[in-house]
Amino acid sequence: MEVKKDWLSGVLKVLLCFSFVYLWVMALVYVKKSYCGIPGAAVFLIAALLDGILVWCVWKKKKLKSDQTTTIKKENICLLCASLVLLALQFVVIWNAVFRTAWDPGAVWYGAHFVEMGDQDGINSMGYYFSVYPNNLLLVWIYSIVLKLNDVIGTPIANGTMLLALFQCIFVTGAGACLYKTVRHFTDQKIAWIAYGFYFILGGLSAWIMIPYSDSTGIIFPVFLFWLYVKLKETESAKKKCVLLFLMFFLCYIGFEIKPMAAIVVIAIVAVEGIHFAGRLLKKQSVWKKSLLAYCLAAVLGLGAAAGGVSAVVGSMHFPVVTDTVLGWQHHMMLGLNKDTNGGYSQADFDYSTSFSSEEEQHAAELKEIGKRLKDFGVGGYLQHFVKKSARNYFDGCFGWGGLGETFYTEIFPERGTVLCSLIRSLYYDNTEDTLYRYQALFRQILWYMVLVLVPFSVFTKRPLDKKRQVAVLSVLGLMLYLQIFEAHARYLYTFVPIFVFLATEGIDNLREYLNQKSERRVKK
């Protein structure tokens, strides 16, 4: 345990508390959305009350006997059983409610089918899309491999949407198991199972599991990369550290190619380790070890191996990609400054960015437009825009489900003719007003608000945060910064749900410790 003063820990504590207290204030006074007729502010207060009850129950309940008697093997069996239950429920949801959508998942769906069938004409027809969004090409290759299973097992729904959705549920379920293991490293089983419970609903049974795309397929990367870092910090073996570093940077690149925001965790790791390294240098402490070069080499080899592998598999599909048409960070920053969409996607901005004949001309025009929009906003206008983007990003427990236009429910497959099918579709579909979706949305909103209330308490301790906790905090702050600068959408939070839940359960643990200390002082008096 670190006991020395750590300025980085102090800065991260202040930034996290400020960021989430800002969200609390917004939830109470700015967000006007209601849920089943209940005002959003009341829903937030209900969530805060439930958090108080949860913390009180965790504090009053003595340590679980299972913490002393359950072996690691038995605990792993329980986790496996919980994961199998989650997979079974996901199968039931997908079997009864899967549908086909358009927008980006639709393009990935077509691309994967063309590759799986070897349809070169179809592949050529997708060249423009993947020239603009080449980051989806690895996902196309992965999905095309999965679709080859159609030849072996047949397809319950002829277009393979169900098969792809079930495949990505392996990643969604794996992220939950990884979250449990990560939380378990820091605290006891009771709180680890609370973390798993939050994730079970918010992540594992989210409606987004029905849409095969980078959000659900990529959800495992942030939490798994963080877990690898936790394992890295607890091992003393230089060889094991090299293996973990190779794997971490290899998967970071893969995750970046699937969901670019997944790399934020590794950026946070590099930042935290780099700052501490620089601090030791300034204090003239010994930092140069023989193993340091090996660690750097392992990281570089991991990145290189992943980059080479991705380049090979993407090239094997023969999409006619033109690199000059890629939409870079300039376009996404311009989107983030779009006043009409509150920083969300804009077809007008897309048309503008793709209207130029060269990459240099495009980026220069986008930077000019960024400067113009900032000037037009002024300080006061930008602050108002900042608040509106926050409202768009953070206050939806369903993570923007259904809010992507009329083509969201492109093809709803025929019902299975059972009461269960009708019930599940009513719970998950928001395309009509008479569904039960609004009740599910209320439940998820309460759970999500419970997480948002608990997160800042993850730094509610006099002790400096260790490096592992600093990485978790910086990862969340990095994601929030990304969403406030670039394109805004609540869907982008979904991939980071495990990290948010981890910090929320750290908050529960800190509050329990605070109540224990307060109780002990009272007894001594």
Secondary structure, 3 states (H helix, E strand, C coil): CCCCCCHHHHHHHHHHHHHHHHHHHHHHHCCCCEECCEEHHHHHHHHHHHHHHHHHHHHHCCCCHHHHHCCHHHHHHHHHHHHHHHHHHHHHHHHHHCEECCHHHHHHHHHHHHHHHCCHHHHHHCHHHHHHCHHHHHHHHHHHHHHCCHHHHCCCCCCCHHHHHHHHHHHHHHHHHHHHHHHHHHCCHHHHHHHHHHHHHHHHCCHHHHCCCHHHHCCHHHHHHHHHHHHHHHCCCHHHHHHHHHHHHHHHHHHHHHCHHHHHHHHHHHHHHHHHHHHHHHCCCCCCCHHHHHHHHHHHHHHHHHHHHHHHHHHCCCCCCCHHHCCCHHHHHHHHCCCCCCCCCCHHHHHHHCCCCCHHHHHHHHHHHHHHHHHHHHHHHHHHHHHHHHHHHHCCCCCCCCCCCCCCCCEECCCCCCHHHHHHHHHHCCCCCCCCHHHHHHHHHHHHHHHHHHHHHHHCCCCCCCHHHHHHHHHHHHHHHHHHHCCCCHHHHHHHHHHHHHHHHHHHHHHHHHHHHHHHHHHHC
